[in-house]
Amino acid sequence: MGGVAYRLLNHSSEKRGAMLYQAYKLVDDVCAPARIGAAGLERRLRVLGDMRPASWFWDHAAAACELVELSGFTHVHPGFGVDEVVGHNGGGAPVRETRAMGTPFCDLVRFRRADAQGLPRVLLVAPMSGHYASLLRGTIGALVRDFDVYVTDWRNARDIPLAEGVMTLDGYVQHVIDFLRFMGPGGHVVAVCQPVVAALAAVAVMAEDGDACAPASLTLMAGPIDTRVSPTKVNELATSKPIEWFRDNMISTVPAGLPGAGRKVYPGFLQLTAFMSMNAERHARSFGELYRARLARDDAKAEQIRAFYQEYFAIMDLDAEFYLQTIETIFQRCDLPRGRLAFKGRRVDPGAIRRTFLFTVEGEKDDICAPGQTMAAHDLCTGLRPYMKSHHLQPGVGHYGVFNGRKWETAIYPRVREHIQTSD
């Protein structure tokens, strides 16, 4: 390993990036058979444990194999799994999932109840930040009870051929505009985390152009409108180095053998490793809780932890141009709140929004997008009357709790639903 590190340090940043991804792929290819083998062995050991419930050995061995199985990242879309929705009256209804349209970089996936017609249309703008849109499974499951839901399902950059071009921040904004036009007039937008800037920019451009498909409402949830407000560790990391450092140290080249070979990307494995290092003790405790839950035969708790990490470890790469522009434009220069954000050379003016109702949501304990960073959109949307702007700060929840989990279901979603329905 020392020789590999020496060679990496003494190569140009381009060669270093290519070697970094190749090294990761090599390790992943070597470890994959061990994880697959551990998964098979776990199932066999669990059967033996059920046959001999008094034998602690089988349970310990099976739990250890499960940890080995979960110990690696995957690049496979986990699927949304939103097959049925429980209505407000307690009854169930099947959910239809279809691909409405798509581009080389994104599929627009539609979810609607089989028993519902004419529901308000909602575009759920998912983050392009290292995880698949399936991370919003809980968000979709709630929205589809009352709305016709369209989701931006971004594709893994390492699977996109280089001939398709590159993804940029302008491209992201254009995708939101194009999807809203596809949905038609009277739609609504819900943006979660990173894409709140792009969503606000898209609505501002459409408003300034008098676009008939500009949405009736815009909900921005836990996103970095103004990262100068109560900076978090994520914000501090983004501003601690010049953009050249990120270009030289965080960008890799997709290796040969993959569809996107040669594409410059910010690898998902770097993103997730950085996030996990911020909360290393918490993740270690979670794996320990999984192990102990299996020994105690508390399968409900164990499956909950397992399901989280299966989703969390399913990663995707970001196009390098999009990643670098996001770091520089949103986190380092704060172009949007300073009135400098541009879309295809024209200044983005949130003050042009006059007919779209605005709702912002934040979590009290959010350590990724601190309270105040999303609410900053209210100061920018000067063309909206006070009654067209509202805000909700949810006590006791962190970043993911804003759009997933019990508080999302019981406290936050009802307010989102009311905002959309009264704006419709």
N, C-alpha and C positions, 0 to 999 in steps of 0.2 A: 504493500500500500504506500510505503514511503516513496518508492520509485514513481508510482502513478502521480502522487501529489507533486513531486518535483517536476515531472513533465508538464502537468497542468499549469503550474506557476510560471513556467518558462515558455509557454506558447502564447500566441496572440489571443485576444479575447474571443475572436471568432473560432479559432481552433479549440480553445479551452471549452467554449460552449458546446461544441460538437462532441468533444471527449467526455464532458460531464454527462450528457444524455446517453452516450454509448455505455458509459460505466454503469449508470442507473439501469439501463435496459439489460445489460449483462447480468447484474446482480438479481434483477427481477426474474429473468429467464432461468437462472440457476435455482432460485428459491421457490419458484412456482410449483415444481413437482413435489417439493417437501410439504407445501401447504395443502396441495391436493391430496397427498398421501395422508396427512394429518386429519383431513376432513373425513376421509374414508375410514380411518382407524377409529376416529371418535365415534362414528355411528356404530361400529362393531363393539367397542368397549361399552357404549351405553346400553346396548342389548344385553351384554354380559352383566352389567350392573343391575339391570332390571330383573335378570334371572337370579342374581345373588345379591339382594338388597343389603345384606349385612356386611358385604365386603367393601371396605373403604378404598381398596386399591383400584378397583375399576372406575369408581367415581373420580378419584384424583387423576388417574391417567386420562380419562375422557375429557376432564376439564382442562388439563394441560394441553391436550391436542387441539382443543377449541381455540385456545390462546394462540397457538402456532398458526392455525388456519386463518385467524383474523389479523395476523401480524403484518400483512402486506397490502399495498395499494392495488387497485384495479382500474382499468380504463374502460370498463363496460358499463353502459347506461343501465341503472338498476330497474328502470321501468317505473311508471307512476303508481300503478296498483290502485287507482281510484275506480273501482268497478261498481260500487254501490254507494248510495248516499242515504242516510237516515234523515227523513224529513222532520219538521218541527212537531208534527203530530205523532212521531215515533215510528211511522211506517217507513219501509224501505223501497227504493226505486233504483233500477239499474242505471249505470252511467255509460254513455257512448263516448269512446275516445277515437277521434279521427284526425288525420293530417289535413288541415284546411289549405295550406299552401306552404311553400318553402323556398329557400335560397341555398346557395352552397354553404352558408354559415349558420343557418337557423331554420328549424321547422316551426311553423305555427300550428300548434296542436290544440284541437277543440274538445272541450268536455261539456256535455249537456245531459240532463236527465232525460231518460227515454219517455217519461210521462209528461214533459213540460213543453210548452210552445210559447213563443213570443216573449221570452224573458229578456230583461236588459242585457246587453252584450258588454262583457268586461275583458279588457286586455290586461293580463297579468304579466308584467315585465320582470323576468327572472334575472338574477345577477349572472354576469359572465366573469366569475371570480374563482375558478378552480373546482367548482362542483357542478353537477348536472342540475337541470331545473327540477328534477325529481325531489330535490331537497325541500321543495315547496309543496310536497304532497299534502301536508295538513292544511296549508293555505287553500289549495285547490279543493280539497274535500269539503271545506266550509263554504267557499264561494259557490260551488256548483249546486248547492241546495236551492239557491235563490236566483242564480244568474246563468247565462250562457257564456262559458268561460273559454277564452283563448289564451294560450300560454306560449311565450317565446322559449322554445327548447333549443338552446345554443349547442352547436356541434363541437366536438373535440377538435381543436386546431390540428393535432397530429394526424387526424384522419381526413383532412381537407387537402386535395392536391394543390401543389404550388401554382399551377396554371390558373386557379380560380382567383388569384390576386390576394391582397392582404385585407385584414379587417382593421378599421380605424374607429376613432370616436365618432367621426362624422358618419361612418357607415352604420354605427350602432343607432344614432339618432335617425338616420334615414330608414332603418328597419322599422322603428317604432312608427314613423309617419306612414310608411307603406302598409303596415299591418292595420293601422287605423283606417286607412282608405279602403282596404280590402273589406273590413268589417262594415263600413258604411257610416252614415251620419247617426249621431245619437249614442255613440259608444262611451265607455268609461275606461279609465286607466288606473291600475293599481301597480305601483313600482316598489319593489322590495330591495332595500340595501343599496348596493353600488349603483344601479341604474337610475336612481332618483334624479341625478343631474341630466342624464340623457333624456329621460321622460319629460322633465320640466322644459328642457330646450326644445324638444319636438313639439310640445303643446304651444310654446311661445312662437315658434316659427309658423305653425299652422294658424294661430290666431292672427299674427301679423299679415299673413297672406289671405285672410278671410276664407280659409279652407272650410267647406261645409262639413268635413269629417272630423273637425276638431272636437275633442270629447266634451261631454256634458260635465264630467267630474274628473278630478285628479287626486288620487290618494298616494302620498309619499310616506314610506315606512322605513324608519331606522336607516337613513342614508346620508351621505356626506355632502349636503348642500353647501355648508360653510365649515370647513375643518379647523378654522381658527378658533372656533368656540369650544372651550374645554377639551383641548387636544388629548387623545388617547395614545397608548403605546403604538398603535398602528399608525396614527398620524405622525407621531414623533419619528418613527422609523422612516417614513416616506420623506421627511424633511431633513433627516440627519446626514444625507449624502447628496451630492449633485447628481443630476440625471445621468451623467456619463458613467457614474459608478454602477447604477442599475443596468445600464446598457452593457457594460463590460462584465458584470458579475452575475446577473440574474437571467440573462438571455442565453438560450441553448438552441442547437440545430437538431431538428428531428432526424434521427439516423435512417440509413437505408433499411428497406424491408417493411416500412410503414407507408401508408398511402400519402401522408404529407411529407415524405422525405425531402430534406433541404429547406423546409420552412423554418423561419426564426420564430421561436416561441418562448413564453415564460412558462416553464414546466409546472404542472399541477403538483408534482412531488415536492418542489421547492416551496410552493404556497402552503401546502398542508403541513409540511415540516415546520415552517415558521409559525403557523398558528398553534400547532401542538406544543412547540417549545415555550409559548407564552403561558400555557397552562399545563405544563408537564406533570405536576403533582396531581392535578385533578384527573388527568387521563390515567395515570398509574393507579389511582384509587378506584377508578371505574373498572379497570381490568381486574383488580383485586376483588371488587364486589361481584363481578361476573363469575369469577372462580368460586367464591364462597357461596353464591346463590346456587350454582350447580351442585355443590356438595350438600347443600341444605335441601335439594330437590325443589327449590323455589323457581320453577321454570318460567313463570310469568315475568318475574323480575329479570331473570337471565335473558329471556328473549327480547325484552325491551332494550337492554344494554346492547345485545348483539345486533339488533336491527339498526340502532343508531350508528354503530361503527361500520356496519356493512354499507350504509349510505354515506357516512362521513369519509370513508376510505375509497370511495368511488370518485376518482379525480379526472379532471380534464385540463388540457393545456390551453393557454391563451395566446392569440397571435401577438407577436412582440410589439408591433406598432400600436395596437390597442392598449396593451399594458403600459408601455412607456408614456403614451399620451395621457393616459389616466393618471399616472403618478405625477407627471409634470403639470398638467392642466388643472386637475381637481385638488390634489394634495399639496403640491409645492407652490404653485402660483395663485391658487384659489380664484381662477378666472371668472367663474360665475358670479359670486358675490361682489367681485370688484368691477363688474360690468364689462369684462374683457373677453368673455367666452364667445367664440365664433363658430358658425356652422357654414362650411363651404365658403369661407371668406366674408360672410355677413355677420354682424354683431347680433347675438341673441339677446332679446329684450323681454324678460318675463313681465314687464309692465304692460306689454301688449295684450296680455290675457285679460279678458273682460267678461267672458260668458261661461267660463269653466270653474265650477265650485272646487275649492281646494281644502283638503283635509290632510293633516300631518299627524303621524303616530311615532312615539318614542318610548323606549323602555328606561325606567329609572336606573337600572344597574347595567346598562349597555356599556361594555368596555371596548367596543369596536367603533360605534358611532354614538358619541356621548349625547345626552340630552341637550337640546339647543341647536345641534348641527342641522337637523332636519327642519325644525321650526323656523329656521332662518329664511325659508322659502316665503314666509308671510311678508317679510320686509321687502322682498324682491318683487312680489306680485302687487305692485302699487295700483294697478288698474282694477283690482277687485274691491268691491265694497266690503266693509267689515263683516256683514252677515253671510258673505260668500266664503269666508275663511274660518276654519275651526281646527282645533288641536286637541290631542289626547296624550297625556303622559301616563303610562301604565306603571303603577307602583310594583316593586318586587320582581321585575323580570329583566333578564339580560337580553342580549342581541337576538338569539334564536327564539326566545320566548315571545317576542313581538309578533311573530308570524307562524308559530307552531306551538302546540301544547295546550294545556288546560286554560291558561289565562287568555290565550288567543281565542279559543273557542267561546269562553263564557263572558269575557270582559271587553276584548278588543273587536272581535268580528261583529258583534251586534252594532257597534258604533260605525264600523265600515259599511255594513249593510244599510243602516239608516241614512248615511251620507249619500250613498249611491242612489238609493230609492227616492230620496227627497230631491235629488238633482235631476232625476230622469225626466 
